[in-house]
Amino acid sequence: MNTLGILIVDSFRMLRSQKLFWIVLCLSGMVALVYASVGFNERGISLFFGLWTIEHEFLQWGTEEAKEMYLLIFTNAVVPYWLGLLAVVLALISCASIFPEFTRKGSVDLALSKPPRRSTLFVGKYFGSLLFVFLQVFPFTVIVFLSFGIRFGEWSVRLFWAVPLVVLVFSFVYAIHVLVSVWSGSTVLGLLAAFLVWGISVLAEWTEAIIYQFAYTVPQAGMKADWIEGGVDEVEPEENAGEVMVGLHRGIDWARTVLPKTRATGAHMRNLLDGENDGEGLAGKSLLGSLFGSSSAEVPEHIREAERRADQRHPIWKDVGSSLFYEVVVVGLAAWIFSRRDY
């Protein structure tokens, strides 16, 4: 095995020895089993492998709405909130000590006394940290893949797009932690910086999404907010809400571009899975809308189109590409500091 592979395995062994690794793995297994326990019968939605049934008019066994609902639970709830948020937070805490401990006097002296270059040591430790998230997400996705295939007879390999997407989300957040912890040697300072940048990026994404709704989705859906009396009036659909709102959205979108994108995983998964059902695709669909709303056929076409356009406004190549550029710059700076510092 080459040096880089040995370093990655060594980092994984250190993580595996922590109790938090197994706690997160068990939690992921429990969430995956809960997801697998959701099914459909002739009356509606069955939970906990048939122990409890929620009657529903549209979400029944054999319908396209049921298959769509099953995918939406994964793309709109599991991916963004468990895999893309809670599991990432736990992984960040688990991996937080890797670089501070590695750069501590004595530990780094032993590593640097061996033949590998400093850049190789850094890359090995970095990818070893990402392996933690991969080993959490991959088994989870396997359970989802098997559950979906057994229930609907369709073996959708596109579900495995969740693995690289979630690993990338973690790497975007982890990058700034690595930079600050290598520079300062402090685990706590690195975590604070990671959560701060993560919070700023999420705030920017939320703001951009809200402004987009008022600038494009609301007028395209033929609605106009009544700010005086409250409520919404129905009007003729328009392309946008005017130059002021369009310009405001453009400025916020530019600010969003330079930050890592961590909140868009659900939308990207919906777009990547669009070819998996025989209907109109998952783009623009909401979990609550499918559960409590009427059949999608009863929603006016111009409203469905406005929601689809909102969900597809950010191409995956643009979001991932700009975030990877951010990560390369941040991690590259951390590697440069690590290579140049006199330990």
C-alpha positions, -999 to +999 in steps of 0.1 A: +000+000+000+014+034-009+020+062+017-012+081+010-033+050+014-016+042+047-022+077+060-059+075+051-063+041+068-045+054+098-068+084+101-098+061+098-085+038+125-082+068+148-118+078+141-130+042+144-116+041+179-139+069+190-172+060+205-189+089+186-182+071+153-202+041+163-229+062+179-234+081+146-234+048+127-260+033+149-282+065+147-279+064+109-289+028+109-320+036+130-330+065+108-325+042+077-347+015+093-374+041+101-374+052+064-375+015+053-405+009+075-426+034+055-448+017+029-481+019+012-512-003+011-548-001-003-558+024+024-529+048+024-495+051+041-482+023+064-457+030+091-433+007+111-437-022+086-474-022+086-481-017+123-499+017+117-518+030+087-526+066+078-555+067+054-549+088+023-569+094-009-540+096-033-510+080-015-519+043-020-501+012-032-494+011-069-499+049-075-473+072-089-480+096-061-469+069-036-436+064-054-431+101-056-438+105-019-413+079-010-386+097-030-396+130-015-391+118+020-355+110+011-347+141-009-367+167+012-362+153+047-335+127+051-308+142+028-310+178+039-318+174+076-303+141+087-274+134+063-268+170+053-271+186+087-272+165+119-248+138+106-225+165+093-224+183+127-216+150+144-189+142+118-174+176+122-172+172+160-157+137+155-130+149+130-123+182+148-093+169+167-075+152+138-054+181+126-048+199+159-035+166+174-015+158+143+003+192+144+010+190+181+046+189+191+058+153+193+031+138+171+041+158+140+078+154+148+073+116+145+054+119+112+079+144+097+108+121+106+096+096+080+102+099+042+067+112+031+065+148+020+044+172+041+019+177+014+013+139+013+008+138+050-017+166+048-037+151+020-038+117+037-052+132+069-077+153+050-091+124+029-091+102+060-114+126+076-138+125+046-138+088+048-157+091+081-187+107+064-185+083+034-188+053+058-219+069+074-237+079+042-229+049+020-245+021+042-275+044+047-280+049+010-277+011+004-306+006+028-326+032+009-317+017-024-328-018-013-360-005+003-371+015-028-362-015-051-381-040-030-412-018-026-415-005-062-395-030-082-372-002-095-335-003-087-325+033-089-287+037-088-293+075-089-301+073-052-263+069-047-258+105-058-266+113-022-231+099-012-209+123-031-233+152-024-233+148+014-195+141+015-190+173-005-212+193+019-191+180+048-159+188+030-170+224+024-176+230+061-146+210+072-122+229+050-124+261+070-119+241+102-088+226+089-074+260+079-080+276+112-069+246+133-037+242+113-030+279+117-039+282+154-035+247+167-069+250+184-097+226+180-123+249+195-113+279+173-115+257+142-150+245+151-161+281+158-148+292+124-165+263+107-199+269+122-196+306+116-189+302+079-215+275+076-241+298+093-232+327+070-235+305+039-269+291+050-281+326+058-271+337+023-289+307+007-320+314+027-320+350+018-315+343-019-343+317-019-368+342-002-359+370-026-362+347-056-397+337-045-409+374-045-389+383-076-399+354-098-420+326-084-449+347-070-455+368-101-450+337-124-477+319-103-501+347-109-501+360-073-496+394-058-490+401-021-514+426-005-491+443+020-518+466+033-547+443+041-527+411+041-533+380+020-526+373-017-545+384-047-548+364-080-535+384-110-522+376-145-489+357-144-458+378-151-422+369-157-408+388-127-417+415-101-398+443-117-363+456-120-359+464-083-366+429-071-347+413-100-316+435-093-318+427-056-319+390-063-290+393-087-268+410-061-276+384-034-271+356-058-236+369-066-228+371-029-240+335-025-218+323-053-185+330-034-197+310-004-199+272+000-233+258-009-245+234+017-283+238+018-291+229-019-285+191-016-322+184-014-329+204-046-300+187-064-312+153-054-347+160-067-332+172-100-309+141-102-338+118-096-362+135-120-360+106-145-369+080-119-407+083-121-431+084-151-447+117-140-434+152-142-404+147-120-396+158-085-384+193-092-406+218-074-424+192-053-427+196-015-431+169+010-459+186+029-476+195-004-477+159-014-489+147+020-516+173+027-523+188-007-545+176-035-534+156-065-507+174-086-531+172-116-554+197-098-526+223-095-526+248-124-498+243-149-484+278-145-480+273-108-463+240-112-440+255-138-430+284-115-422+259-087-401+238-110-382+268-123-375+278-087-361+244-078-339+242-110-326+278-109-291+267-097-275+241-119-256+215-100-224+221-119-225+258-109-231+251-072-207+223-068-181+240-091-180+273-072-180+255-038-151+232-049-132+263-060-137+278-025-126+245-009-095+242-031-085+278-021-091+272+016-075+237+018-046+248-004-039+277+020-040+252+049-017+229+032+007+257+024+008+268+061+013+231+071+042+227+046+060+260+055+056+260+092+087+251+113+075+224+136 
